[in-house]
Amino acid sequence: MSIIVNLDGAAGRPLQPEPDWPFFDTDFAVTARTLAQVQALTSDAAAQLWTRHVSARPDEMHPMQLRAGHRLRTTVSGPDWLAEFHAVSSENLAQDGCVARFLSSHFHAAGAAAVFFMASRARAYALTPAALAACWPCLLAISDEGPLLYQPATGKFVYFSPQGALAGGEDGRAPAP
């Protein structure tokens, strides 16, 4: 069953060991049950998602390229993800830490509504909030250069700064249907 909704065409692809390697790395200890709640988007679907929910401007292809005054403005601060990232292991699970608690509390309102990890206009993943709590280190192993989490159902988002700051807020527009 797909967790990707409201995107045209073949939006998802199965996770693959090469491009999605962190999800298969034993250090991150992601269970098969959790992996079933994660889908990689095709590059076309990622571009459609980005254009619809982040920016249609051709010069804004990455979260770090969003212009000053962009409508996605942070209003809440979270824990230092970088320090916690380095401590995650098969014995120290990601879902037990402060980052997972922050993400779970920020995206809790919509239950199982998909949260999208957007590394850029061309690379994105869809996850349930429960999978996000367990997989956030995998996502940051794929891209730690200022990625964005966005939940269209609520309009909530979170930025991961390359220096470790974690901050979130709500989109200035109404949530998507």
C-alpha positions in Angstrom: 0.0 0.0 0.0 1.4 3.4 -1.0 1.7 6.2 1.6 2.2 8.6 -1.3 -1.0 10.4 -2.2 -1.9 13.4 -4.5 1.1 13.0 -6.8 0.5 12.2 -10.5 1.8 9.0 -12.1 4.2 6.5 -10.7 5.4 8.5 -7.8 7.3 5.9 -5.8 9.9 3.3 -6.2 11.0 0.5 -3.9 14.0 1.1 -1.6 17.2 -0.2 -3.2 20.4 -1.2 -1.4 22.6 1.1 -3.6 21.0 4.5 -3.7 19.1 4.0 -0.4 22.0 2.2 1.4 21.5 3.7 4.9 18.1 2.0 5.2 20.0 -1.3 4.8 23.0 -0.5 7.1 23.0 -2.7 10.2 24.3 0.3 12.3 20.9 2.0 11.8 19.0 -1.1 12.8 15.8 -0.4 10.7 13.3 -3.2 10.9 11.5 -4.7 7.9 8.2 -3.4 9.5 9.6 0.1 9.5 11.1 -0.1 6.0 7.6 -1.0 4.8 6.5 2.5 5.9 9.2 4.3 3.7 9.0 4.9 0.0 11.5 6.6 -2.3 10.0 9.1 -4.7 11.0 9.1 -8.4 12.9 12.2 -9.4 9.8 13.4 -11.3 7.6 12.9 -8.3 10.1 14.7 -6.0 10.2 17.6 -8.4 6.4 17.8 -8.5 6.2 17.6 -4.7 8.9 20.4 -4.4 7.1 22.6 -6.9 3.7 22.2 -5.3 4.8 22.6 -1.6 8.1 24.3 -1.5 9.0 26.5 -4.5 8.2 26.8 -8.2 11.2 29.1 -8.7 13.8 27.4 -10.9 16.7 28.9 -8.8 15.4 27.3 -5.6 16.3 23.6 -6.0 17.5 22.9 -2.5 16.4 24.0 1.0 19.5 26.0 1.4 18.7 28.0 -1.7 15.3 29.3 -0.5 15.3 33.1 -0.6 15.1 35.3 2.5 11.5 35.8 3.5 10.4 32.4 2.1 7.0 31.4 3.7 8.6 28.4 5.5 9.8 30.3 8.5 10.9 28.4 11.7 9.1 29.1 14.9 10.3 26.3 17.2 13.7 24.9 17.9 14.6 21.3 18.5 17.6 19.4 19.9 21.1 19.2 18.2 20.6 16.4 15.7 24.3 16.1 14.9 25.4 15.1 18.4 22.7 12.5 18.5 23.3 11.2 15.0 26.8 10.2 16.0 25.5 8.2 19.0 23.0 6.1 17.0 23.8 2.4 16.8 22.1 -0.9 17.0 22.3 -0.6 20.8 21.3 3.1 20.9 18.3 3.3 18.7 17.2 6.5 17.0 13.6 6.3 18.1 14.7 6.5 21.7 16.3 9.9 21.5 15.5 13.6 21.7 15.4 14.1 18.0 12.7 11.4 17.5 10.7 12.8 20.4 10.8 16.3 18.8 9.8 15.0 15.3 7.0 12.9 16.8 5.6 15.8 18.7 5.9 18.2 15.8 4.2 15.8 13.3 1.7 14.1 15.7 -1.5 15.9 14.7 -2.1 14.0 11.4 -1.4 10.5 12.7 -0.2 8.4 9.8 -0.2 11.3 7.2 3.0 11.1 5.1 6.0 13.2 6.0 8.3 13.9 3.1 12.1 14.2 3.4 13.3 16.5 0.7 17.0 16.6 0.1 16.4 18.6 -3.0 14.0 19.2 -5.8 15.1 15.9 -7.3 15.4 13.6 -4.2 12.7 12.8 -1.7 11.3 10.1 0.5 7.8 9.6 2.0 7.5 8.1 5.5 4.9 7.7 8.1 5.6 9.7 11.3 6.4 6.4 13.1 9.0 5.5 10.5 10.4 9.0 10.6 11.2 8.6 14.3 13.2 5.4 13.6 14.7 6.5 10.2 15.8 10.1 10.6 19.5 9.1 10.8 19.2 7.1 7.6 17.8 10.2 5.9 20.6 12.4 7.1 23.2 9.8 6.0 21.7 10.3 2.5 21.8 14.1 2.8 22.9 16.3 5.8 23.2 19.4 3.7 20.2 21.3 5.1 17.3 18.9 4.2 13.7 19.6 4.8 10.9 17.5 6.2 7.4 18.6 5.2 3.9 17.2 6.0 1.4 18.5 3.4 -1.6 17.4 5.6 -0.7 19.8 8.3 1.6 22.3 6.6 4.3 21.5 9.2 8.0 21.4 8.4 11.4 20.9 9.9 14.8 22.0 8.7 18.0 20.1 9.6 20.9 22.6 9.5 24.3 21.2 8.5 25.7 22.5 11.8 23.2 20.4 13.8 20.4 22.9 14.6 16.9 21.5 14.2 14.0 23.9 13.8 10.4 23.7 12.6 7.3 25.7 11.9 4.2 25.8 9.8 3.7 26.7 6.2 2.0 30.1 5.8 -0.5 28.6 3.3 -3.4 26.4 4.2 -2.7 22.7 4.5 -3.1 20.6 1.4 -6.3 18.5 1.0 
